[in-house]
Amino acid sequence: MPRSFERPFLIAGLILLIAFPYIAEAAGNAYFTSTVARILIFAIAAISLDLILGYGGMVSFGHAAYLGVGAYVVAILSFHLYDGSALFGLPGTEYAPVVWPLGVAVSAVAALLLGALCLRTSGIYFIMITLAFAQMLFFLFVSLQRYGGDDGLFMFAGRSEMPFIDLENDTVFYYVCLAFLVGFFLLCRAIVASRFGRVLQGIRQNERRMAALGYPVYRYKLAAFVIAGAGAGLAGVLLANHTKFVSPDMLHWTKSGDILIMVILGGIGTLTGPILGSAAFLLLEEYLPVIFGDLSMDLLKDHWRVVFGPMLILIVLFARRGLYGVLFRKENGDG
């Protein structure tokens, strides 16, 4: 399809997602709603990474750190509510209008502090230092034995509470996730189309020239890094509520790798691509082992990534813009 078909494609996709819970229930597969909700959550994380990777040229290998921080804020406050103890002199809570913005804010602050240091470097050094800081946070949460340590922490009090909305209902929670995905997607589209976004893309193409033109390159990159961290924190907040469980694995470098693969698979620098990449990655993760199990291929059932790896390599080699590039071709005049 020509790129001009992207908007109708997105509208049709949104209509399908709105109708999906009813379609799944009518087909007798209501549990699919929870699976797609997980895809929506990781799509938010992937879009946030694409903002700095595709438009800012910042290859972060520690993006899952902010996902984990947002998730742990929700789980820790829920733990103190269930336990009846205080945190810094304040009682625990699972009130979403308080907990969710706090989770996003803490993730943004973490991105601000780590980004202020990481962005002093570039290239391979930036990749390695983001990885190093993410692993430091990973081991920090492993050491917090009160909050489960390496075993993780269950949210015994259940999902967060929201006025007039029953988040314990999987269908209702699905629509909340969908609303946040649409909102964050539109926000990122507006950022990319703004003067800030154009400067960010200029920095990706030629950072020295942008600095010579008088743009405060470091500030622009740090601002984008904080926005991306906040987006990943939002995904973490929703993921904690989705699973009702958090663990240090959410911050591990392999999780950052998964999010990076989602962006590459969908198409770097497209915003739409990460949504496609998240869906493809998580559906393959969910159903490739099942397919191989049905075929009595137990080895591939346990090591499904052996098949997924070559698929990713083929996409990188022959579809340089991922699934987005497969669906939408460039038109005359496109850059």
For each residue, the residues with C-beta under 8 A, 3 or more apart:
1: 5 6 9 327 328 329
2: 5 328 329 331
3: 6 328 329 330 331 334
4: 7 331
5: 1 2 8 9 328
6: 1 3 9 10 272 328
7: 4 10 11
8: 5 11 12
9: 1 5 6 12 13 272 327 328
10: 6 7 13 14 272
11: 7 8 14 15
12: 8 9 15 16
13: 9 10 16 17
14: 10 11 17 18 182
15: 11 12 18 19
16: 12 13 19 20
17: 13 14 20 36 40 178
18: 14 15 175 178
19: 15 16 22 23
20: 16 17 23 24 32 33 36 174
21: 24 25 30 33 171 174 175
22: 19 25 26
23: 19 20 26 27
24: 20 21 27 29 30 31 32 33 36
25: 21 22 28 29 30 33
26: 22 23
27: 23 24
28: 25
29: 24 25 32
30: 21 24 25 33 170
31: 24 34 35
32: 20 24 29 35 36
33: 20 21 24 25 30 36 37 170 171 174
34: 31 37 38 170 174 242
35: 31 32 38 39 282 286
36: 17 20 24 32 33 39 40 174
37: 33 34 40 41 170 173 174 177 242
38: 34 35 41 42 239 242 282
39: 35 36 42 43 278 279 282 283
40: 17 36 37 43 44 174 177 178 180 181
41: 37 38 44 45 177 181 235 238 239 242
42: 38 39 45 46 235 239 259 262 278 281 282
43: 39 40 46 47 181 262 274 275 278 279
44: 40 41 47 48 180 181 184 231 232 234 235 238
45: 41 42 48 49 63 64 67 231 232 235 236 259 262 278
46: 42 43 49 50 259 262 263 266 274 275 277 278
47: 43 44 50 51 184 185 188 231 271 274 275
48: 44 45 51 52 63 184 188 227 228 229 230 231 232 234 235
49: 45 46 52 53 60 63 228 232 259 260 263 274
50: 46 47 53 54 55 188 263 268 269 270 271 273 274
51: 47 48 54 55 56 188 191 192 224 227 228 231 271
52: 48 49 55 56 58 60 221 224 225 228
53: 49 50 56 57 58 59 60 260 263 268 269
54: 50 51 263 268 269 270 271
55: 50 51 52 192 197 200 201 204 224 269
56: 51 52 53 200 201 203 204 221 224 225
57: 53 203 204 205 207
58: 52 53 119 126 221 224 225
59: 53 126 127 260
60: 49 52 53 63 118 126 127 130 225 228 256
61: 127 128 130 131 134 253 256 257 260
62: 65 114 130 131 132 133 134 135 253 256
63: 45 48 49 60 66 67 130 134 228 232 256 259 260
64: 45 67 68 134 232 250 251 252 253 255 256 258 259
65: 62 68 69 110 114 133 134 137 138 251 256
66: 63 69 70 107 110 111 228 229 230 232 233 236
67: 45 63 64 70 71 107 232 233 235 236 239 250 251 255 259
68: 64 65 71 72 137 138 141 236 246 248 250 251 255
69: 65 66 72 73 103 106 107 110 137 233 236 251
70: 66 67 73 74 103 104 106 107 232 233 234 235 236 237 240
71: 67 68 74 75 103 236 237 239 240 246 250
72: 68 69 75 76 141 147 153 236 240 246 250
73: 69 70 76 77 99 102 103 106 107 233 236 237
74: 70 71 77 78 94 99 100 103 155 160 236 237 240 241 246
75: 71 72 78 79 147 153 155 240 245 246
76: 72 73 79 80 87 92 147 153
77: 73 74 80 81 87 92 93 94 99 102
78: 74 75 81 82 92 94 99 155 156 157 160
79: 75 76 82 83 92 147 153 155 156
80: 76 77 83 84 85 86 87 91 92
81: 77 78 84 91 92 93 94 157
82: 78 79 92 156 157
83: 79 80 92
84: 80 81
85: 80 92
86: 80 89 90 91 92
87: 76 77 80 90 91 92
88:
89: 86
90: 86 87
91: 80 81 86 87
92: 76 77 78 79 80 81 82 83 85 86 87
93: 77 81 98 99
94: 74 77 78 81 99 155 157 158 159 160 161
95: 98 99 160 161
96: 99 100 160 161 162 167
97: 100 101 162 163
98: 93 95 101 102
99: 73 74 77 78 93 94 95 96 102 103 160 237
100: 74 96 97 103 104 160 234 237
101: 97 98 104 105
102: 73 77 98 99 105 106
103: 69 70 71 73 74 99 100 106 107 233 234 236 237 240
104: 70 100 101 107 108 230 233 234 237
105: 101 102 108 109 230 233
106: 69 70 73 102 103 109 110 233
107: 66 67 69 70 73 103 104 110 111 229 230 232 233 234 236
108: 104 105 111 112 226 227 229 230 233
109: 105 106 112 113
110: 65 66 69 106 107 113 114 137 229 233
111: 66 107 108 114 115 225 226 228 229 230 232 233
112: 108 109 115 116 222 225 226 229
113: 109 110 116 117
114: 62 65 110 111 117 118 130 133
115: 111 112 118 119 221 222 225 226 229
116: 112 113 119 120 222
117: 113 114 120 129 133
118: 60 114 115 121 126 129 130 133 225
119: 58 115 116 126 218 221 222 225
120: 116 117
121: 118 125 126 129
122: 125 126 207
123: 126 127
124: 127 128
125: 121 122 128 129
126: 58 59 60 118 119 121 122 123 129 130
127: 59 60 61 123 124 130 131
128: 61 124 125 131 132
129: 117 118 121 125 126 132 133
130: 60 61 62 63 114 118 126 127 133 134
131: 61 62 127 128 134 135 253 256
132: 62 128 129 135 136
133: 62 65 114 117 118 129 130 136 137
134: 61 62 63 64 65 130 131 137 138 251 252 253 256
135: 62 131 132 138 139 252 253
136: 132 133 139 140
137: 65 68 69 110 133 134 140 141 251
138: 65 68 134 135 141 142 248 251 252 253
139: 135 136 142 143 248
140: 136 137 143 144
141: 68 72 137 138 144 147 248 251
142: 138 139 149 150 248
143: 139 140 149
144: 140 141 147 148 149
145: 148 149
146:
147: 72 75 76 79 141 144 153
148: 144 145 151 152 153 154 247
149: 142 143 144 145 248
150: 142 247 248
151: 148 247
152: 148 245 246 247 248 249
153: 72 75 76 79 147 148 245 246 247
154: 148 244 245
155: 74 75 78 79 94 158 159 240 241 244 245 246
156: 78 79 82
157: 78 81 82 94
158: 94 155 168 244
159: 94 155 167 168 173 241 244
160: 74 78 94 95 96 99 100 167 241
161: 94 95 96 167
162: 96 97 165 167 176
163: 97
164:
165: 162 172 176
166: 169 172
167: 96 159 160 161 162 172 173 176 241
168: 158 159 173
169: 166 172 173
170: 30 33 34 37 173 174
171: 21 33 174 175
172: 165 166 167 169 175 176
173: 37 159 167 168 169 170 176 177 241 242
174: 20 21 33 34 36 37 40 170 171 177 178
175: 18 21 171 172 178 179
176: 162 165 167 172 173 179 180 238
177: 37 40 41 173 174 180 181 238 242
178: 17 18 40 174 175 181 182
179: 175 176 182 183
180: 40 44 176 177 183 184 234 238
181: 40 41 43 44 177 178 184 185 275
182: 14 178 179 185 186
183: 179 180 186 187
184: 44 47 48 180 181 187 188 231 234
185: 47 181 182 188 189 271 275
186: 182 183 189 190
187: 183 184 190 191
188: 47 48 50 51 184 185 191 192 231 271
189: 185 186 192 193 271
190: 186 187 193 194
191: 51 187 188 194 196 197 227
192: 51 55 188 189 197 200 201 271
193: 189 190 197
194: 190 191 197 198
195: 198 199
196: 191 199 200 220 223
197: 55 191 192 193 194 200 201
198: 194 195 201 202
199: 195 196 202 203 210 215 220
200: 55 56 192 196 197 203 204 220 221 224
201: 55 56 192 197 198 204 205
202: 198 199 205 206 209 210 215
203: 56 57 199 200 206 207 210 215 217 220 221
204: 55 56 57 200 201 207
205: 57 201 202
206: 202 203 209 210
207: 57 122 203 204 210 211 217
208: 211 212
209: 202 206 212 213
210: 199 202 203 206 207 213 215 217
211: 207 208 214 215 217
212: 208 209
213: 209 210
214: 211
215: 199 202 203 210 211 220
216: 219 220
217: 203 207 210 211 220 221
218: 119 221 222
219: 216 222 223
220: 196 199 200 203 215 216 217 223 224
221: 52 56 58 115 119 200 203 217 218 224 225
222: 112 115 116 119 218 219 225 226
223: 196 219 220 226 227
224: 51 52 55 56 58 200 220 221 227 228
225: 52 56 58 60 111 112 115 118 119 221 222 228 229
226: 108 111 112 115 222 223 229 230
227: 48 51 108 191 223 224 230 231
228: 48 49 51 52 60 63 66 111 224 225 231 232
229: 48 66 107 108 110 111 112 115 225 226 232 233
230: 48 66 104 105 107 108 111 226 227 233 234
231: 44 45 47 48 51 184 188 227 228 234 235
232: 44 45 48 49 63 64 66 67 70 107 111 228 229 235 236
233: 66 67 69 70 73 103 104 105 106 107 108 110 111 229 230 236 237
234: 44 48 70 100 103 104 107 180 184 230 231 237 238
235: 41 42 44 45 48 67 70 231 232 238 239
236: 45 66 67 68 69 70 71 72 73 74 103 107 232 233 239 240 250
237: 70 71 73 74 99 100 103 104 233 234 240 241
238: 41 44 176 177 180 234 235 241 242
239: 38 41 42 67 71 235 236 242 243 250
240: 70 71 72 74 75 103 155 236 237 243 244 245 246
241: 74 155 159 160 167 173 237 238 244
242: 34 37 38 41 173 177 238 239
243: 239 240 246
244: 154 155 158 159 240 241
245: 75 152 153 154 155 240
246: 68 71 72 74 75 152 153 155 240 243 250
247: 148 150 151 152 153 250
248: 68 138 139 141 142 149 150 152 251 252
249: 152 252 254 255
250: 64 67 68 71 72 236 239 246 247 255
251: 64 65 67 68 69 134 137 138 141 248 255
252: 64 134 135 138 248 249 255 256
253: 61 62 64 131 134 135 138 256 257
254: 249 257 258
255: 64 67 68 249 250 251 252 258 259
256: 60 61 62 63 64 65 131 134 252 253 259 260
257: 61 253 254 260 261
258: 64 254 255 261 262 281
259: 42 45 46 49 63 64 67 255 256 262 263
260: 49 53 59 61 63 256 257 263 264
261: 257 258 264 265 277 281 312
262: 42 43 45 46 258 259 265 266 274 277 278 280 281
263: 46 49 50 53 54 259 260 266 267 268 273 274 277
264: 260 261 268 277 312 315 316 322
265: 261 262 276 277 280 281 312 315 322 323
266: 46 262 263 270 272 273 274 275 276 277 278 280 322 323 324
267: 263 270 272 273 274 276 277 321 322 323 324 325
268: 50 53 54 263 264 273 321 322
269: 50 53 54 55 273 321
270: 50 54 266 267 273 274 321 322 324
271: 47 50 51 54 185 188 189 192 274 275
272: 6 9 10 266 267 275 276 324
273: 50 263 266 267 268 269 270 276 277 321 322 323 324
274: 43 46 47 49 50 262 263 266 267 270 271 277 278
275: 43 46 47 181 185 266 271 272 278 279
276: 265 266 267 272 273 279 280 322 323 324 327
277: 46 261 262 263 264 265 266 267 273 274 280 281 322 323
278: 39 42 43 45 46 262 266 274 275 281 282
279: 39 43 275 276 282 283
280: 262 265 266 276 277 283 284 323
281: 42 258 261 262 265 277 278 284 285
282: 35 38 39 42 278 279 285 286
283: 39 279 280 286 287
284: 280 281 287 288 304 308 311
285: 281 282 288 289 304 308
286: 35 282 283 289 290
287: 283 284 290 291
288: 284 285 291 292 300 304 307 308
289: 285 286 292 293 301 302 304
290: 286 287 293 294
291: 287 288 294 295
292: 288 289 295 297 298 300 301 304 307
293: 289 290 296 297 298 301
294: 290 291
295: 291 292
296: 293
297: 292 293 300 301
298: 292 293 301 302
299: 302 303
300: 288 292 297 303 304 306 307
301: 289 292 293 297 298 304
302: 289 298 299
303: 299 300 306
304: 284 285 288 289 292 300 301 307 308
305: 308 309
306: 300 303 309 310
307: 288 292 300 304 310 311
308: 284 285 288 304 305 311 312
309: 305 306 312 313
310: 306 307 313 314
311: 284 307 308 314 315
312: 261 264 265 308 309 315 316
313: 309 310 316 317
314: 310 311 317 318
315: 264 265 311 312 318 319 322 323
316: 264 312 313 319 320
317: 313 314
318: 314 315
319: 315 316 322 323 325 326
320: 316 325
321: 267 268 269 270 273 324 325
322: 264 265 266 267 268 270 273 276 277 315 319 325 326
323: 265 266 267 273 276 277 280 315 319 326 327
324: 266 267 270 272 273 276 321 327 328
325: 267 319 320 321 322 328 329
326: 319 322 323
327: 1 9 276 323 324
328: 1 2 3 5 6 9 324 325
329: 1 2 3 325
330: 3 334
331: 2 3 4 334
332:
333:
334: 3 330 331
335:
